[in-house]
């Protein structure tokens, strides 16, 4: 690679690559390489996210005796009909995660939540 770069100023890229048997794409790709990406920063909590107290309240409602056999969407609809507005519809994913955690403790089933996918391990 260094030999090609030394020949390029005198004969050009195409001739240097052909003389040394190196594909031109390799030279261009090596020149285009960017430095390593900086390490990811900690993600900020969205402004509309539930507070810690709000999450605790939602968890308490989902785990209540009254709603133990209901899906989070059913709980949301029931509470909305009664005039209680605890969380937004966009928070239903979080409610499902809380419901899965409840099922794990009640049924003894191990749930793994990763990248919006849920897999069940009944071992």
N, CA, C and O atoms as a Tinker XYZ file with bonds, in Angstrom:
   492  protein
     1  N      0.824000   -1.174000    0.000000    73     2
     2  CA     0.000000    0.000000    0.000000    64     1     3
     3  C      0.885000    1.260000    0.000000    63     2     4     5
     4  O      0.611000    2.226000   -0.712000    81     3
     5  N      1.928000    1.227000    0.797000    73     3     6
     6  CA     2.835000    2.377000    0.855000    64     5     7
     7  C      3.573000    2.553000   -0.471000    63     6     8     9
     8  O      3.837000    3.677000   -0.897000    81     7
     9  N      3.905000    1.433000   -1.122000    73     7    10
    10  CA     4.607000    1.513000   -2.407000    64     9    11
    11  C      3.725000    2.195000   -3.445000    63    10    12    13
    12  O      4.208000    3.005000   -4.236000    81    11
    13  N      2.447000    1.874000   -3.444000    73    11    14
    14  CA     1.520000    2.500000   -4.385000    64    13    15
    15  C      1.445000    3.996000   -4.114000    63    14    16    17
    16  O      1.487000    4.799000   -5.046000    81    15
    17  N      1.334000    4.377000   -2.836000    73    15    18
    18  CA     1.241000    5.797000   -2.480000    64    17    19
    19  C      2.506000    6.556000   -2.881000    63    18    20    21
    20  O      2.439000    7.744000   -3.200000    81    19
    21  N      3.661000    5.879000   -2.869000    73    19    22
    22  CA     4.903000    6.540000   -3.286000    64    21    23
    23  C      4.942000    6.746000   -4.798000    63    22    24    25
    24  O      5.498000    7.738000   -5.271000    81    23
    25  N      4.356000    5.818000   -5.564000    73    23    26
    26  CA     4.349000    5.932000   -7.026000    64    25    27
    27  C      3.280000    6.884000   -7.565000    63    26    28    29
    28  O      3.425000    7.428000   -8.659000    81    27
    29  N      2.219000    7.081000   -6.803000    73    27    30
    30  CA     1.085000    7.869000   -7.284000    64    29    31
    31  C      1.481000    9.273000   -7.743000    63    30    32    33
    32  O      1.027000    9.685000   -8.811000    81    31
    33  N      2.297000   10.034000   -7.008000    73    31    34
    34  CA     2.617000   11.386000   -7.481000    64    33    35
    35  C      3.359000   11.406000   -8.824000    63    34    36    37
    36  O      3.248000   12.381000   -9.567000    81    35
    37  N      4.107000   10.357000   -9.145000    73    35    38
    38  CA     4.887000   10.372000  -10.392000    64    37    39
    39  C      4.136000    9.795000  -11.576000    63    38    40    41
    40  O      4.209000   10.352000  -12.672000    81    39
    41  N      3.398000    8.671000  -11.389000    73    39    42
    42  CA     2.749000    8.025000  -12.532000    64    41    43
    43  C      1.227000    8.026000  -12.472000    63    42    44    45
    44  O      0.582000    7.719000  -13.475000    81    43
    45  N      0.646000    8.353000  -11.359000    73    43    46
    46  CA    -0.816000    8.349000  -11.222000    64    45    47
    47  C     -1.317000    7.081000  -10.540000    63    46    48    49
    48  O     -0.591000    6.093000  -10.424000    81    47
    49  N     -2.538000    7.125000  -10.103000    73    47    50
    50  CA    -3.117000    6.010000   -9.340000    64    49    51
    51  C     -3.296000    4.777000  -10.201000    63    50    52    53
    52  O     -2.911000    3.679000   -9.798000    81    51
    53  N     -3.874000    4.939000  -11.384000    73    51    54
    54  CA    -4.162000    3.778000  -12.237000    64    53    55
    55  C     -2.887000    3.054000  -12.634000    63    54    56    57
    56  O     -2.823000    1.828000  -12.549000    81    55
    57  N     -1.876000    3.788000  -13.066000    73    55    58
    58  CA    -0.625000    3.157000  -13.494000    64    57    59
    59  C      0.103000    2.521000  -12.322000    63    58    60    61
    60  O      0.671000    1.438000  -12.468000    81    59
    61  N      0.099000    3.165000  -11.168000    73    59    62
    62  CA     0.778000    2.611000   -9.991000    64    61    63
    63  C      0.099000    1.319000   -9.544000    63    62    64    65
    64  O      0.771000    0.346000   -9.201000    81    63
    65  N     -1.211000    1.311000   -9.549000    73    63    66
    66  CA    -1.943000    0.105000   -9.138000    64    65    67
    67  C     -1.738000   -1.030000  -10.137000    63    66    68    69
    68  O     -1.567000   -2.185000   -9.746000    81    67
    69  N     -1.755000   -0.704000  -11.404000    73    67    70
    70  CA    -1.567000   -1.739000  -12.415000    64    69    71
    71  C     -0.159000   -2.318000  -12.347000    63    70    72    73
    72  O      0.018000   -3.526000  -12.506000    81    71
    73  N      0.835000   -1.484000  -12.114000    73    71    74
    74  CA     2.219000   -1.959000  -12.053000    64    73    75
    75  C      2.447000   -2.875000  -10.853000    63    74    76    77
    76  O      3.209000   -3.838000  -10.944000    81    75
    77  N      1.793000   -2.582000   -9.733000    73    75    78
    78  CA     2.006000   -3.380000   -8.522000    64    77    79
    79  C      0.930000   -4.443000   -8.305000    63    78    80    81
    80  O      1.005000   -5.212000   -7.347000    81    79
    81  N     -0.069000   -4.492000   -9.188000    73    79    82
    82  CA    -1.108000   -5.515000   -9.079000    64    81    83
    83  C     -2.057000   -5.292000   -7.909000    63    82    84    85
    84  O     -2.547000   -6.250000   -7.312000    81    83
    85  N     -2.314000   -4.040000   -7.584000    73    83    86
    86  CA    -3.212000   -3.701000   -6.471000    64    85    87
    87  C     -4.482000   -3.088000   -7.053000    63    86    88    89
    88  O     -4.389000   -2.219000   -7.920000    81    87
    89  N     -5.649000   -3.506000   -6.611000    73    87    90
    90  CA    -6.886000   -2.897000   -7.118000    64    89    91
    91  C     -6.979000   -1.415000   -6.720000    63    90    92    93
    92  O     -6.639000   -1.043000   -5.597000    81    91
    93  N     -7.441000   -0.586000   -7.647000    73    91    94
    94  CA    -7.570000    0.841000   -7.348000    64    93    95
    95  C     -8.569000    1.081000   -6.225000    63    94    96    97
    96  O     -8.406000    2.012000   -5.436000    81    95
    97  N     -9.589000    0.259000   -6.150000    73    95    98
    98  CA   -10.605000    0.454000   -5.108000    64    97    99
    99  C     -9.989000    0.373000   -3.714000    63    98   100   101
   100  O    -10.434000    1.070000   -2.802000    81    99
   101  N     -8.981000   -0.458000   -3.541000    73    99   102
   102  CA    -8.326000   -0.584000   -2.241000    64   101   103
   103  C     -7.655000    0.738000   -1.840000    63   102   104   105
   104  O     -7.698000    1.135000   -0.675000    81   103
   105  N     -7.044000    1.405000   -2.805000    73   103   106
   106  CA    -6.379000    2.686000   -2.530000    64   105   107
   107  C     -7.414000    3.738000   -2.142000    63   106   108   109
   108  O     -7.247000    4.441000   -1.146000    81   107
   109  N     -8.484000    3.845000   -2.934000    73   107   110
   110  CA    -9.506000    4.843000   -2.650000    64   109   111
   111  C    -10.205000    4.567000   -1.317000    63   110   112   113
   112  O    -10.519000    5.492000   -0.568000    81   111
   113  N    -10.442000    3.296000   -1.035000    73   111   114
   114  CA   -11.082000    2.931000    0.223000    64   113   115
   115  C    -10.192000    3.282000    1.409000    63   114   116   117
   116  O    -10.679000    3.754000    2.436000    81   115
   117  N     -8.882000    3.051000    1.268000    73   115   118
   118  CA    -7.951000    3.371000    2.352000    64   117   119
   119  C     -7.880000    4.878000    2.583000    63   118   120   121
   120  O     -7.724000    5.322000    3.721000    81   119
   121  N     -7.989000    5.645000    1.546000    73   119   122
   122  CA    -7.956000    7.113000    1.686000    64   121   123
   123  C     -9.238000    7.632000    2.339000    63   122   124   125
   124  O     -9.219000    8.629000    3.061000    81   123
   125  N    -10.336000    6.954000    2.080000    73   123   126
   126  CA   -11.632000    7.411000    2.561000    64   125   127
   127  C    -11.900000    7.052000    4.016000    63   126   128   129
   128  O    -12.800000    7.620000    4.634000    81   127
   129  N    -11.153000    6.140000    4.561000    73   127   130
   130  CA   -11.395000    5.686000    5.930000    64   129   131
   131  C    -11.395000    6.862000    6.896000    63   130   132   133
   132  O    -10.530000    7.737000    6.843000    81   131
   133  N    -12.372000    6.858000    7.767000    73   131   134
   134  CA   -12.480000    7.906000    8.775000    64   133   135
   135  C    -11.999000    7.354000   10.111000    63   134   136   137
   136  O    -11.971000    6.139000   10.308000    81   135
   137  N    -11.626000    8.222000   11.013000    73   135   138
   138  CA   -11.199000    7.730000   12.324000    64   137   139
   139  C    -12.359000    7.048000   13.038000    63   138   140   141
   140  O    -13.523000    7.225000   12.678000    81   139
   141  N    -12.024000    6.278000   14.039000    73   139   142
   142  CA   -13.039000    5.538000   14.789000    64   141   143
   143  C    -14.061000    6.498000   15.387000    63   142   144   145
   144  O    -13.726000    7.613000   15.788000    81   143
   145  N    -15.294000    6.055000   15.437000    73   143   146
   146  CA   -16.371000    6.876000   15.982000    64   145   147
   147  C    -16.150000    7.082000   17.483000    63   146   148   149
   148  O    -15.629000    6.203000   18.169000    81   147
   149  N    -16.547000    8.235000   17.975000    73   147   150
   150  CA   -16.394000    8.471000   19.412000    64   149   151
   151  C    -17.296000    7.532000   20.203000    63   150   152   153
   152  O    -18.306000    7.065000   19.677000    81   151
   153  N    -16.959000    7.252000   21.434000    73   151   154
   154  CA   -17.797000    6.343000   22.222000    64   153   155
   155  C    -19.186000    6.948000   22.422000    63   154   156   157
   156  O    -19.322000    8.166000   22.541000    81   155
   157  N    -20.212000    6.103000   22.460000    73   155   158
   158  CA   -21.575000    6.622000   22.602000    64   157   159
   159  C    -21.753000    7.325000   23.943000    63   158   160   161
   160  O    -21.218000    6.897000   24.966000    81   159
   161  N    -22.507000    8.399000   23.911000    73   159   162
   162  CA   -22.772000    9.138000   25.136000    64   161   163
   163  C    -24.038000    8.592000   25.783000    63   162   164   165
   164  O    -24.824000    7.892000   25.145000    81   163
   165  N    -24.221000    8.913000   27.030000    73   163   166
   166  CA   -25.406000    8.444000   27.739000    64   165   167
   167  C    -26.631000    9.137000   27.146000    63   166   168   169
   168  O    -26.638000   10.349000   26.932000    81   167
   169  N    -27.638000    8.358000   26.893000    73   167   170
   170  CA   -28.844000    8.874000   26.266000    64   169   171
   171  C    -29.654000    9.690000   27.272000    63   170   172   173
   172  O    -29.867000    9.263000   28.407000    81   171
   173  N    -30.100000   10.864000   26.842000    73   171   174
   174  CA   -30.909000   11.718000   27.697000    64   173   175
   175  C    -32.330000   11.178000   27.783000    63   174   176   177
   176  O    -32.832000   10.572000   26.836000    81   175
   177  N    -32.962000   11.399000   28.907000    73   175   178
   178  CA   -34.339000   10.960000   29.089000    64   177   179
   179  C    -35.248000   11.928000   28.335000    63   178   180   181
   180  O    -35.130000   13.139000   28.523000    81   179
   181  N    -36.148000   11.432000   27.491000    73   179   182
   182  CA   -37.036000   12.310000   26.732000    64   181   183
   183  C    -37.917000   13.154000   27.661000    63   182   184   185
   184  O    -38.218000   12.749000   28.784000    81   183
   185  N    -38.314000   14.301000   27.187000    73   183   186
   186  CA   -39.118000   15.215000   27.999000    64   185   187
   187  C    -40.479000   14.630000   28.344000    63   186   188   189
   188  O    -41.028000   14.928000   29.404000    81   187
   189  N    -41.028000   13.806000   27.468000    73   187   190
   190  CA   -42.356000   13.228000   27.703000    64   189   191
   191  C    -42.318000   11.909000   28.462000    63   190   192   193
   192  O    -43.363000   11.303000   28.698000    81   191
   193  N    -41.143000   11.464000   28.840000    73   191   194
   194  CA   -41.024000   10.183000   29.534000    64   193   195
   195  C    -41.657000   10.262000   30.918000    63   194   196   197
   196  O    -41.735000   11.330000   31.525000    81   195
   197  N    -42.101000    9.121000   31.396000    73   195   198
   198  CA   -42.666000    9.066000   32.745000    64   197   199
   199  C    -41.567000    9.314000   33.770000    63   198   200   201
   200  O    -40.433000    8.863000   33.609000    81   199
   201  N    -41.920000   10.029000   34.809000    73   199   202
   202  CA   -40.962000   10.236000   35.898000    64   201   203
   203  C    -40.847000    8.942000   36.705000    63   202   204   205
   204  O    -41.619000    8.006000   36.499000    81   203
   205  N    -39.909000    8.898000   37.595000    73   203   206
   206  CA   -39.744000    7.707000   38.434000    64   205   207
   207  C    -40.978000    7.483000   39.283000    63   206   208   209
   208  O    -41.405000    6.346000   39.482000    81   207
   209  N    -41.555000    8.573000   39.786000    73   207   210
   210  CA   -42.779000    8.456000   40.577000    64   209   211
   211  C    -43.938000    7.989000   39.706000    63   210   212   213
   212  O    -44.763000    7.185000   40.140000    81   211
   213  N    -43.999000    8.496000   38.473000    73   211   214
   214  CA   -45.048000    8.070000   37.543000    64   213   215
   215  C    -44.934000    6.592000   37.218000    63   214   216   217
   216  O    -45.941000    5.887000   37.162000    81   215
   217  N    -43.705000    6.118000   37.002000    73   215   218
   218  CA   -43.496000    4.689000   36.741000    64   217   219
   219  C    -43.941000    3.853000   37.932000    63   218   220   221
   220  O    -44.555000    2.799000   37.762000    81   219
   221  N    -43.634000    4.317000   39.128000    73   219   222
   222  CA   -44.035000    3.582000   40.336000    64   221   223
   223  C    -45.561000    3.533000   40.445000    63   222   224   225
   224  O    -46.123000    2.503000   40.819000    81   223
   225  N    -46.231000    4.639000   40.121000    73   223   226
   226  CA   -47.686000    4.672000   40.179000    64   225   227
   227  C    -48.298000    3.733000   39.144000    63   226   228   229
   228  O    -49.241000    2.999000   39.442000    81   227
   229  N    -47.756000    3.761000   37.927000    73   227   230
   230  CA   -48.253000    2.868000   36.871000    64   229   231
   231  C    -48.020000    1.413000   37.266000    63   230   232   233
   232  O    -48.898000    0.569000   37.081000    81   231
   233  N    -46.842000    1.118000   37.807000    73   231   234
   234  CA   -46.547000   -0.247000   38.244000    64   233   235
   235  C    -47.531000   -0.685000   39.337000    63   234   236   237
   236  O    -47.998000   -1.824000   39.348000    81   235
   237  N    -47.833000    0.230000   40.245000    73   235   238
   238  CA   -48.771000   -0.082000   41.329000    64   237   239
   239  C    -50.161000   -0.386000   40.774000    63   238   240   241
   240  O    -50.817000   -1.327000   41.221000    81   239
   241  N    -50.614000    0.414000   39.796000    73   239   242
   242  CA   -51.929000    0.194000   39.189000    64   241   243
   243  C    -51.944000   -1.119000   38.419000    63   242   244   245
   244  O    -52.899000   -1.889000   38.530000    81   243
   245  N    -50.899000   -1.384000   37.639000    73   243   246
   246  CA   -50.859000   -2.626000   36.859000    64   245   247
   247  C    -50.807000   -3.857000   37.753000    63   246   248   249
   248  O    -51.336000   -4.910000   37.396000    81   247
   249  N    -50.173000   -3.729000   38.906000    73   247   250
   250  CA   -50.046000   -4.867000   39.812000    64   249   251
   251  C    -51.213000   -4.976000   40.793000    63   250   252   253
   252  O    -51.243000   -5.890000   41.618000    81   251
   253  N    -52.169000   -4.056000   40.712000    73   251   254
   254  CA   -53.287000   -4.091000   41.650000    64   253   255
   255  C    -54.146000   -5.327000   41.409000    63   254   256   257
   256  O    -54.135000   -5.915000   40.327000    81   255
   257  N    -54.877000   -5.697000   42.427000    73   255   258
   258  CA   -55.762000   -6.868000   42.370000    64   257   259
   259  C    -56.805000   -6.699000   41.267000    63   258   260   261
   260  O    -57.179000   -7.666000   40.604000    81   259
   261  N    -57.264000   -5.482000   41.078000    73   259   262
   262  CA   -58.329000   -5.196000   40.119000    64   261   263
   263  C    -57.904000   -5.488000   38.677000    63   262   264   265
   264  O    -58.706000   -5.979000   37.881000    81   263
   265  N    -56.657000   -5.190000   38.343000    73   263   266
   266  CA   -56.197000   -5.318000   36.969000    64   265   267
   267  C    -55.212000   -6.466000   36.768000    63   266   268   269
   268  O    -54.444000   -6.451000   35.806000    81   267
   269  N    -55.220000   -7.436000   37.634000    73   267   270
   270  CA   -54.196000   -8.485000   37.538000    64   269   271
   271  C    -54.321000   -9.345000   36.288000    63   270   272   273
   272  O    -53.323000   -9.906000   35.835000    81   271
   273  N    -55.498000   -9.465000   35.726000    73   271   274
   274  CA   -55.691000  -10.291000   34.531000    64   273   275
   275  C    -55.912000   -9.468000   33.264000    63   274   276   277
   276  O    -56.406000   -9.994000   32.267000    81   275
   277  N    -55.555000   -8.193000   33.290000    73   275   278
   278  CA   -55.801000   -7.313000   32.148000    64   277   279
   279  C    -54.491000   -6.910000   31.475000    63   278   280   281
   280  O    -53.446000   -6.791000   32.113000    81   279
   281  N    -54.588000   -6.710000   30.187000    73   279   282
   282  CA   -53.448000   -6.188000   29.427000    64   281   283
   283  C    -53.341000   -4.688000   29.691000    63   282   284   285
   284  O    -54.341000   -4.054000   30.027000    81   283
   285  N    -52.149000   -4.110000   29.546000    73   283   286
   286  CA   -51.987000   -2.674000   29.782000    64   285   287
   287  C    -52.931000   -1.800000   28.955000    63   286   288   289
   288  O    -53.397000   -0.768000   29.438000    81   287
   289  N    -53.214000   -2.197000   27.732000    73   287   290
   290  CA   -54.131000   -1.406000   26.903000    64   289   291
   291  C    -55.539000   -1.417000   27.495000    63   290   292   293
   292  O    -56.236000   -0.403000   27.453000    81   291
   293  N    -55.966000   -2.561000   28.050000    73   291   294
   294  CA   -57.274000   -2.632000   28.686000    64   293   295
   295  C    -57.312000   -1.780000   29.952000    63   294   296   297
   296  O    -58.309000   -1.114000   30.231000    81   295
   297  N    -56.222000   -1.806000   30.712000    73   295   298
   298  CA   -56.138000   -0.985000   31.918000    64   297   299
   299  C    -56.217000    0.482000   31.540000    63   298   300   301
   300  O    -56.929000    1.253000   32.183000    81   299
   301  N    -55.494000    0.874000   30.504000    73   299   302
   302  CA   -55.492000    2.263000   30.036000    64   301   303
   303  C    -56.904000    2.688000   29.639000    63   302   304   305
   304  O    -57.358000    3.766000   30.023000    81   303
   305  N    -57.610000    1.837000   28.863000    73   303   306
   306  CA   -58.955000    2.171000   28.401000    64   305   307
   307  C    -59.928000    2.274000   29.573000    63   306   308   309
   308  O    -60.756000    3.184000   29.613000    81   307
   309  N    -59.834000    1.356000   30.515000    73   307   310
   310  CA   -60.725000    1.376000   31.677000    64   309   311
   311  C    -60.518000    2.645000   32.497000    63   310   312   313
   312  O    -61.478000    3.318000   32.873000    81   311
   313  N    -59.258000    2.962000   32.766000    73   311   314
   314  CA   -58.974000    4.162000   33.556000    64   313   315
   315  C    -59.390000    5.428000   32.818000    63   314   316   317
   316  O    -59.845000    6.388000   33.439000    81   315
   317  N    -59.237000    5.434000   31.496000    73   315   318
   318  CA   -59.637000    6.591000   30.706000    64   317   319
   319  C    -61.153000    6.776000   30.772000    63   318   320   321
   320  O    -61.643000    7.901000   30.875000    81   319
   321  N    -61.895000    5.662000   30.713000    73   319   322
   322  CA   -63.360000    5.737000   30.832000    64   321   323
   323  C    -63.775000    6.295000   32.187000    63   322   324   325
   324  O    -64.797000    6.973000   32.296000    81   323
   325  N    -62.986000    6.010000   33.220000    73   323   326
   326  CA   -63.293000    6.485000   34.568000    64   325   327
   327  C    -62.796000    7.900000   34.810000    63   326   328   329
   328  O    -63.034000    8.463000   35.878000    81   327
   329  N    -62.106000    8.486000   33.831000    73   327   330
   330  CA   -61.628000    9.855000   33.960000    64   329   331
   331  C    -60.241000    9.970000   34.556000    63   330   332   333
   332  O    -59.813000   11.072000   34.901000    81   331
   333  N    -59.531000    8.872000   34.687000    73   331   334
   334  CA   -58.178000    8.884000   35.235000    64   333   335
   335  C    -57.183000    8.773000   34.084000    63   334   336   337
   336  O    -57.290000    7.872000   33.251000    81   335
   337  N    -56.223000    9.685000   34.038000    73   335   338
   338  CA   -55.244000    9.720000   32.953000    64   337   339
   339  C    -53.857000    9.559000   33.559000    63   338   340   341
   340  O    -53.222000   10.547000   33.927000    81   339
   341  N    -53.381000    8.316000   33.665000    73   339   342
   342  CA   -52.093000    8.055000   34.309000    64   341   343
   343  C    -50.918000    8.094000   33.348000    63   342   344   345
   344  O    -49.831000    8.533000   33.722000    81   343
   345  N    -51.117000    7.643000   32.114000    73   343   346
   346  CA   -50.011000    7.635000   31.163000    64   345   347
   347  C    -50.545000    7.860000   29.761000    63   346   348   349
   348  O    -51.742000    7.729000   29.504000    81   347
   349  N    -49.641000    8.197000   28.865000    73   347   350
   350  CA   -49.990000    8.441000   27.470000    64   349   351
   351  C    -50.029000    7.103000   26.716000    63   350   352   353
   352  O    -49.431000    6.121000   27.156000    81   351
   353  N    -50.735000    7.073000   25.583000    73   351   354
   354  CA   -50.717000    5.851000   24.775000    64   353   355
   355  C    -49.308000    5.470000   24.331000    63   354   356   357
   356  O    -49.021000    4.290000   24.129000    81   355
   357  N    -48.421000    6.464000   24.176000    73   355   358
   358  CA   -47.053000    6.163000   23.753000    64   357   359
   359  C    -46.265000    5.448000   24.851000    63   358   360   361
   360  O    -45.203000    4.886000   24.581000    81   359
   361  N    -46.769000    5.463000   26.073000    73   359   362
   362  CA   -46.092000    4.778000   27.176000    64   361   363
   363  C    -46.525000    3.324000   27.314000    63   362   364   365
   364  O    -46.092000    2.639000   28.241000    81   363
   365  N    -47.370000    2.845000   26.414000    73   363   366
   366  CA   -47.865000    1.469000   26.536000    64   365   367
   367  C    -46.747000    0.445000   26.427000    63   366   368   369
   368  O    -46.823000   -0.619000   27.042000    81   367
   369  N    -45.701000    0.750000   25.647000    73   367   370
   370  CA   -44.578000   -0.191000   25.552000    64   369   371
   371  C    -43.940000   -0.388000   26.921000    63   370   372   373
   372  O    -43.622000   -1.510000   27.314000    81   371
   373  N    -43.757000    0.708000   27.638000    73   371   374
   374  CA   -43.217000    0.624000   28.995000    64   373   375
   375  C    -44.149000   -0.173000   29.892000    63   374   376   377
   376  O    -43.699000   -0.949000   30.735000    81   375
   377  N    -45.447000    0.020000   29.709000    73   375   378
   378  CA   -46.420000   -0.716000   30.510000    64   377   379
   379  C    -46.342000   -2.211000   30.225000    63   378   380   381
   380  O    -46.492000   -3.028000   31.133000    81   379
   381  N    -46.106000   -2.572000   28.963000    73   379   382
   382  CA   -45.957000   -3.990000   28.629000    64   381   383
   383  C    -44.726000   -4.572000   29.318000    63   382   384   385
   384  O    -44.761000   -5.700000   29.811000    81   383
   385  N    -43.652000   -3.813000   29.351000    73   383   386
   386  CA   -42.445000   -4.283000   30.033000    64   385   387
   387  C    -42.743000   -4.502000   31.514000    63   386   388   389
   388  O    -42.313000   -5.494000   32.102000    81   387
   389  N    -43.484000   -3.565000   32.112000    73   387   390
   390  CA   -43.859000   -3.717000   33.518000    64   389   391
   391  C    -44.763000   -4.927000   33.718000    63   390   392   393
   392  O    -44.626000   -5.658000   34.699000    81   391
   393  N    -45.700000   -5.135000   32.770000    73   391   394
   394  CA   -46.595000   -6.284000   32.869000    64   393   395
   395  C    -45.811000   -7.588000   32.738000    63   394   396   397
   396  O    -46.111000   -8.561000   33.429000    81   395
   397  N    -44.820000   -7.616000   31.868000    73   395   398
   398  CA   -43.997000   -8.819000   31.727000    64   397   399
   399  C    -43.218000   -9.094000   33.012000    63   398   400   401
   400  O    -43.065000  -10.245000   33.423000    81   399
   401  N    -42.731000   -8.033000   33.636000    73   399   402
   402  CA   -42.024000   -8.199000   34.900000    64   401   403
   403  C    -42.959000   -8.755000   35.961000    63   402   404   405
   404  O    -42.556000   -9.578000   36.783000    81   403
   405  N    -44.224000   -8.300000   35.941000    73   403   406
   406  CA   -45.216000   -8.815000   36.882000    64   405   407
   407  C    -45.463000  -10.299000   36.617000    63   406   408   409
   408  O    -45.519000  -11.098000   37.552000    81   407
   409  N    -45.609000  -10.666000   35.346000    73   407   410
   410  CA   -45.851000  -12.070000   34.999000    64   409   411
   411  C    -44.670000  -12.934000   35.403000    63   410   412   413
   412  O    -44.842000  -14.083000   35.810000    81   411
   413  N    -43.475000  -12.380000   35.291000    73   411   414
   414  CA   -42.278000  -13.133000   35.688000    64   413   415
   415  C    -42.330000  -13.473000   37.167000    63   414   416   417
   416  O    -42.002000  -14.594000   37.558000    81   415
   417  N    -42.733000  -12.528000   37.984000    73   415   418
   418  CA   -42.763000  -12.793000   39.421000    64   417   419
   419  C    -43.946000  -13.677000   39.798000    63   418   420   421
   420  O    -43.840000  -14.509000   40.700000    81   419
   421  N    -45.077000  -13.499000   39.107000    73   419   422
   422  CA   -46.266000  -14.279000   39.456000    64   421   423
   423  C    -46.169000  -15.706000   38.939000    63   422   424   425
   424  O    -46.457000  -16.649000   39.675000    81   423
   425  N    -45.772000  -15.877000   37.699000    73   423   426
   426  CA   -45.778000  -17.195000   37.070000    64   425   427
   427  C    -44.443000  -17.921000   37.141000    63   426   428   429
   428  O    -44.376000  -19.123000   36.881000    81   427
   429  N    -43.383000  -17.207000   37.489000    73   427   430
   430  CA   -42.070000  -17.828000   37.534000    64   429   431
   431  C    -41.476000  -18.056000   36.156000    63   430   432   433
   432  O    -40.584000  -18.890000   35.999000    81   431
   433  N    -41.950000  -17.337000   35.166000    73   431   434
   434  CA   -41.429000  -17.455000   33.796000    64   433   435
   435  C    -40.367000  -16.380000   33.611000    63   434   436   437
   436  O    -40.533000  -15.246000   34.060000    81   435
   437  N    -39.283000  -16.742000   32.951000    73   435   438
   438  CA   -38.189000  -15.797000   32.725000    64   437   439
   439  C    -38.397000  -15.137000   31.372000    63   438   440   441
   440  O    -38.437000  -15.812000   30.343000    81   439
   441  N    -38.529000  -13.814000   31.377000    73   439   442
   442  CA   -38.687000  -13.045000   30.149000    64   441   443
   443  C    -37.416000  -12.238000   29.917000    63   442   444   445
   444  O    -36.836000  -11.690000   30.854000    81   443
   445  N    -36.994000  -12.173000   28.672000    73   443   446
   446  CA   -35.838000  -11.359000   28.299000    64   445   447
   447  C    -36.322000  -10.286000   27.344000    63   446   448   449
   448  O    -36.840000  -10.594000   26.271000    81   447
   449  N    -36.155000   -9.023000   27.728000    73   447   450
   450  CA   -36.566000   -7.910000   26.884000    64   449   451
   451  C    -35.307000   -7.285000   26.320000    63   450   452   453
   452  O    -34.478000   -6.762000   27.066000    81   451
   453  N    -35.158000   -7.338000   24.977000    73   451   454
   454  CA   -33.967000   -6.809000   24.338000    64   453   455
   455  C    -34.329000   -6.330000   22.948000    63   454   456   457
   456  O    -34.884000   -7.084000   22.149000    81   455
   457  N    -34.016000   -5.082000   22.660000    73   455   458
   458  CA   -34.245000   -4.497000   21.347000    64   457   459
   459  C    -35.688000   -4.670000   20.877000    63   458   460   461
   460  O    -35.928000   -5.041000   19.728000    81   459
   461  N    -36.614000   -4.411000   21.732000    73   459   462
   462  CA   -38.058000   -4.474000   21.448000    64   461   463
   463  C    -38.527000   -5.886000   21.091000    63   462   464   465
   464  O    -39.620000   -6.038000   20.546000    81   463
   465  N    -37.757000   -6.894000   21.372000    73   463   466
   466  CA   -38.172000   -8.261000   21.120000    64   465   467
   467  C    -38.312000   -8.987000   22.446000    63   466   468   469
   468  O    -37.537000   -8.749000   23.373000    81   467
   469  N    -39.270000   -9.847000   22.539000    73   467   470
   470  CA   -39.493000  -10.583000   23.778000    64   469   471
   471  C    -39.386000  -12.065000   23.450000    63   470   472   473
   472  O    -40.067000  -12.564000   22.554000    81   471
   473  N    -38.535000  -12.758000   24.177000    73   471   474
   474  CA   -38.428000  -14.202000   24.005000    64   473   475
   475  C    -38.730000  -14.865000   25.333000    63   474   476   477
   476  O    -38.363000  -14.351000   26.390000    81   475
   477  N    -39.389000  -15.989000   25.282000    73   475   478
   478  CA   -39.807000  -16.666000   26.501000    64   477   479
   479  C    -38.936000  -17.892000   26.712000    63   478   480   481
   480  O    -38.778000  -18.721000   25.816000    81   479
   481  N    -38.376000  -17.995000   27.904000    73   479   482
   482  CA   -37.583000  -19.159000   28.273000    64   481   483
   483  C    -38.315000  -19.854000   29.403000    63   482   484   485
   484  O    -38.408000  -19.308000   30.503000    81   483
   485  N    -38.831000  -21.035000   29.160000    73   483   486
   486  CA   -39.612000  -21.735000   30.170000    64   485   487
   487  C    -38.797000  -22.817000   30.841000    63   486   488   489
   488  O    -39.317000  -23.877000   31.192000    81   487
   489  N    -37.495000  -22.540000   31.020000    73   487   490
   490  CA   -36.618000  -23.553000   31.597000    64   489   491
   491  C    -36.418000  -23.437000   33.035000    63   490   492
   492  O    -35.696000  -24.241000   33.624000    81   491
